[in-house]
Amino acid sequence: MAEDTRSFRLTGTTEEWPRIEALLRAEGFEFEPEPFFPGAKRLLEEPFPLGRSLAARFGRIYIQDRSSMLPPLALSPGRGGRVLDMCAAPGSKTGLLSSLVGPEGAVLACEPGERMGTLRANLRKTGCINAGTVRSLAQDLPLEPQRWNHIQLDPPCSGWGTENRNPGVREQWTPERLAPLKDLQRKLLAKAADLLAPGGHLVYSTCTTNPEENEAQVVYAMQELGLEQEQFARPEGFVFAEPRKGLKGVLCVADESEGQGFFVAALRKPGKRVEIADPPETKTKGGLRLESISGGDALEYSQLPPGKAVEHDGRVFWVPSKLNGLLPDGVKWQGCRLGRIGGKGDRKKFRPDATLWGALPVSLPVDGIEAETDDLVRLLSGQGLPSGKGNGPCGLYWQGLRLGWLARKGNRLLWQEK
C-alpha cells in the first residue's frame, strides 16, 4: 500500500467551505483539492497534528481516509434522499451521506454496541442534524421490508487494506477466524436485500483486499439474493486493481494507490423504482415548542431539517420527519441531541450543545460574537471572553464561519463542550 496520504473533508454548506479553508491556513495548514469530490482535501503541510486544529476541534473538518469517502459517493443518494447506514460507527461515511442528502434528506445510522457514543458525538459535532441513530445488530433491525431506496453496508471485515498502519493484520485473520466473519457479511447482505425497495440501490464496501470478503460476496448477492450489479464511473485520483471472480465494474483500490485498500460494489434490486412516501407527521410524539423556552429562541430553525424537538430526561433531541415512525414502538432511537433543559415552568431554560453550529444563524446575530484566532485558542483552553450584551446562549463565529455556542457565566463567555 502506498504511503499514507492525509485527507479530510469539509463540513457544512459549500458557501462555508472557503472560510473553513481560511481558518486552516490561519494556523499554517496547507492542502490541495482531491479530484474525486469538491469537499475533500489532501494535506500538504501539517505544522502540528491536524486533529488539534481549530477547524477539527470545532467540527468544521472531518479527518477521513480518501478511500473511505468512495462508498457514499458511489451510493450518491442525492438531495432529499433517505439512507440507511447499517454498520455506521465511527460515522465517517454516515457524515458524508448526511452532507450529500442535505437538510431535505435524512440518514438512519445503526450500531450495536459500545461505539455508539463515538458515532453520536461525531455526527453531532460535524453538523449532522438530519441523522438518527439506533442501537441494534444490523442483521436484526426491526424495519419494514422494501422501504429503503438507498442502503450503505460497510460490514465488519478483516481490514487487510489497513496493513500499512496495522502490520500483521493478515496473520491475525486466520481461515478459522475468517469463516464466521464471512458468514456475518452474508447475513448483513441478506438483511439489506430484504430492506431494499424495488429499484433501490445498495453499496457494499470493505477496507480489506481479501476477495472472499469482496468479490465472492458480491457474487453471492447476485446469485443467491437476486440483486443486480450496477456500473458506476471510476473516480479520479486512484489506482484500481483488476477485480477477481470474473466481476467487472467494482472498485478495488490497488496497493500502489494513495489511500488505504478498499473495495466498493454497487448493487440494485430488480423492479421499477417507486418513491417511498415519508412517514406521517402525526406519528411524531412528544413534540416540544423549544422556541418558546428561554434560550431555545436563539436557534435558527430554518437551518434545521423538517422535524420536531423532543425532550427526554432533560435532554432535547431533533427528530427528522423523514425518519419518524420507521421503527416500531418500543425500539429506542435518537435524533441529534440539541442540548439540555433545566428548571421548571416559566423558569425553564434551554442550553444548546456547544458543538451545535448547525443551528446557528448563517449571519452573525446581534448577540453573537465574532472571535479572533487567539480568542478561539483561549476558549478551548478553558479561558473566557467578555460577555458583552445578551443574557442567553451566545453564537460563536470566526470571519462569519459558524463554530458553536458559548455559555454565559456572569460577565464571561465560556466554551463548555460535553
N, C-alpha and C positions, 0 to 999 in steps of 0.2 A: 504494500500500500504506500502511495506517495506520502511525502512529509506532510504533516497536518497543516491545513490552511485554516486560519482563524476566520470564521464567518459569523455574521449576526444579521438580524433583520430589525427594521424599524417598526414601531408600533403606532397606533393611532391613524389619523387620516393622512392622505397623500399631501394635503396642504401643509401639514405639520412637519413633514419629513425634512425640509431644508433647515428648520430650526433645531431639530434633533441633531442633524449633522453639524450645525454650528456649535451646539453645546459640546459635542465630542471634540471638535477641533479646538475649542477654547481650553481644553485640558491637554492638548498635544497629540491627540489620536489622529492618524491619517488612514484613509481607506479608499477603496475604489468600488464602483458598481460591479455586482455579479451580473453576468449576461443573461441569466435564466429567469430573473424576477426583479422588478424595479426596487422593491423594498429590501433586497438582500445586498449586503456589503461584504467585501473582503478586506480584512485588516492588514494594513501595511506597516504602520508604526504604532507601538504599544509602550508608551512611557512608563506605565505601571499596569497591573492586571486589569483587563477590560471590565471584569466583574465588579471592580471597585470604582468604576467611573460614575460620574453623576447621572449620566443617561441610563446606565444599568440600574443604579440604586433607586431611581425614581420610576423604573419600569418603562422607559421610553425606547429601550432596545431589548432584544432577547438574544442571548448568545446561543447559536444553534449551528450544528454541522450542516454544511451546504447540501450534503446528500439527503439529510433528514427533511429538507424542505420539499423534496421531489414528490412524495406521495400526495400531500394536499394539493399541490399544483396539478398533478395528474388527475386527481378526482375532479378538480375545477367545478365546484358546485354552483358558482355564480351568485350574484347579489340576490338576497332574499331567500336563498336555499335553506333547507333544514337538513342537518347532517348528524349521523350517529357515529361517534368515535368509540369503538368497542374496547380498546385497550389503551387508555389515554395518558396515564402518568408517564413522565412529569408534566406533560402539557405542551410540549414543543409543537407538535403537529396540530393539536387542538387549537392553540392560539393562532396559528396561521389560518386554519379553517375559519375561525371566528372573524378574522380580518377579511377573508375572501367573501363570506356571505354578508358582511356588513350588519348594521343595526336592524335592517329589514329582515335578516335571517336569524338562525339560531343553531347552536350545536349542543347535543347532549353527550357528555363525556362519561364513560363508565370506567370504574376502577374498583377492584375488590378489597384492597387491604390497606396496609399502613402508609402507602404512598399517596393516599387521598388528600392528606393535609398539604403535601407539597403541590399536588395538582391544583387544588383550590387557591392556594396562595399565589402560584404563578399566574393563573388565569385572572385573579383579581388585580394583581399588580400590573399586568400588561393590558388592562382595559377591556377584558372580555366580558362585558356585562350581559352579552347575549348568549352566554354559555351556562348550562346547568350541569350538575354532576350527580351521579347516582352510584352508591356503593353496592356493587354486585359482581359476581362472577359473570363475565360477558356471555358465556355459554348458557347461563341461567336467566338472562334478562327477561322479565315478565312483560314483554312488549307484544302488542298485537301484530301478527304476521302481515307482511306485504304492505307496510305503512311508510317505508323509507325509500326515497329516490336516490339518496347518497349515503353510502356507508364507508367508513375508513376502518380497516383492520390491519393493525401492526402488532401481531401477536408476540408473545414471548418466544425467543429464538436463541440459538447457540452463540450469536454475537461474533462469528468469525470475522466479520467485516471490521471489527474494532481491534484487530490483532496488533496494530501498531501502538495502541495505547494499553492493551491488555495482553501482554506476551503470555503464551501458554494457554490461551483460551481454547485452542483446538484440542490440546491434551486433556483439558478438563471435561470436555464433552465426549465421553466415550460412547460407543454404539449402544451400550446398555442405558446410558442416561439420555441419549437422543431419542430412543424409541417412545417413551411417554410424552416427550415434547412434541414430536411429530403427530402423535395421536391427538394431543390438545389442539394443535393448529387445525387439524381436520374437523374437530368438534366446533371450533370457532367459525370455520368456513361454512359448515352446515347451518349454524345458527344465523350467520349473516345472510346466507341464501334464503332462509326461511323469512327473515325480516324484510328482505329487499322486495320492493314493489315491481310488478312487470315493467320492463323498460328501464329499471333503475340501474345505478352504477355502483360498483364496488371496487375499491383499490386495496389490493393485498400487498403488503410490503414487509421486509425484514432487514435487519442490519447484519445478515450473515451471507456468506458466499457458498453455503452448502446447498447443492442442487436438490437434495432430498427434502429440504425445508422450503425450497423456492419453486423451481420448475415442476418438480414432481407434485407439489401441492396444487399448482395451477391445473395440471393435467387431471388431478383428482376432481377439482371443482368443475371442470368441463364434462368429464366422463361420468361422474357419479352424482353430481348436484345439478347438472343441466345448465350450467352457466356458459356464456359465450365469451370468448376473448375479444377485447376491444383493442384497436390500434390507436396509438397517440404519438405525437411528434416527439422526437428526441430533443431535450433541452440543450442549449448551447453551454459550453464551458466544462463538459465532462468527457471522459474517455470511457466508452462502454465495451464490455466483453461480449462475445457472441453467446447467446443463450444456449442451454443444453436441452435435452429431451425433445429435440425437434421443434421447439417453440420459436416463434418469431414475434416481434413487437413488444417484448418485455424489456425492462431496463436492468442491466447488470453493471453497476459501477465497477470499472476494472481496477486492478491493483495499481496501475500506473497513473490513475486519475487522482486529482486532488479531491479531498473529502474521504470519508470512511466508506468501506464497501457496503453497498446497498442493493436491494432487489425490489423492483416495483412492477406490478402487473395490474392491468385494468380489466375488469370483468363486467358483464352485463347480463341481466336476467331477461330471457326472451319474452316478447309480448309488446303490445302497444303501451307506451307510457301514458299514464293518467296522473294528472296533477292531484296530489293529496291535499285535501282541504285542511286548514288549520283547525285545531281543537276548538270547540265552542268556548267563547269567552266566559260564559256563565259558570263553567266548571272551576274557575279560579276562586278559591276560598280564602277568607280572612284578609281581603284587600284592606290596606291601611292608607288613609289620607295623610301621607307623610308631609306633604307641602303645608298642611295646616298646623304642624308641630314646630315649635321653635327650633331653628337650626335646619329643619327639613326644607324650609322655603329658600335656602341658599342653593339647592341643587338646580341644575339646568335640565329639566325633564325632557326638553326637546332633543337632548343628546342621547337619551336612553332608548332602547328598543321598546316596541309596544309591549305592555305588560303591567304588572302591579307590584307594589311593595307589600311584603308580608312580614309580620313580626313573630318571632319565636324566642321565648325566654330572654327578651330584651334585645335580641339581635334582629336586624332588619335585612331582608333579602329581596332581590328583584326577581320576579317570576316572569320570564318572557312568555308572551301569549302563544307563541309557536310551539312551546314545549308543554304548556299546561294541559293536563288531562291525558297525556300519553301513557303514563304509568298508572296501574290500578291503585285504588285506595289501599292504604296500609304500607305501600312501598315508599320509603323515605328518599327524597331527593332534594337538592338545594339549587336555588338560583345563586347569582353572585351576591356576596354579602356587601351591603352598602354601608353599614355602620351599626351603632347601638343607640338604644333609647333608655334614658334614665328619668326618674321622677314619676309622679302620678298626676292625673287630672290635668289642670291648667298649667302645672309646673313641669310637665313633660318636656324633655329636651332631646334632640337628636344630634349625635356627633358622628359625622361621616368618617369612614376609614381614611387614614392619611393618604393611602395609595389610590383612592378613588378619583383619579384625574379625569376619567371618562365622563363624570357627572358635573364637571366644571363648565361654566360658560366659555365659549370659544374666545370671546373678547374679555379683557380684564374688567371685572366688575368694580363698582365704586369702592367696596370694602375689601377688595383683593390686594395683593402685594406683588410688585414686580421686583424680584430679588436679583442681586449680582451673584456671580460665580462664588465669590468668597462667602457671601451670605449662605449659600446652599451648603457649603462645606461646614460652616459653623452650625447650621441647623442639624445636620446629620451627626455631628459630634456631641449633640445634646445641649448646645447653647441656644439661647433665644434671641429674637429680634423684637424691636419696639412694636407694640401692637397697633398704634395709630387709632383710627376710628373704627367703630363697629363693636358688636357685643356677641357675635356668633362665630361659627367656623369661618376661617379666612382662606380664600383661594390663593395658592402659591403658583407664580408664573416666573419664567425666565425668557426675556425677549419675546413675550407673547405665547410661549410654549406652556401648556398646562402640565403641572407637575404633581399636584396633590392638595391636601388640606392641612392647614395649621390650626392647632387648638390655642385658644386664648386662656392664659393663666395670669390674672392680674393685668399688669401692663406689658406682658411679654407674649410673643407668639412662639409656639414650640412645635416641633415635628415629633409626633408620637405614633410611630408605626408599631403595630402589634400583630 
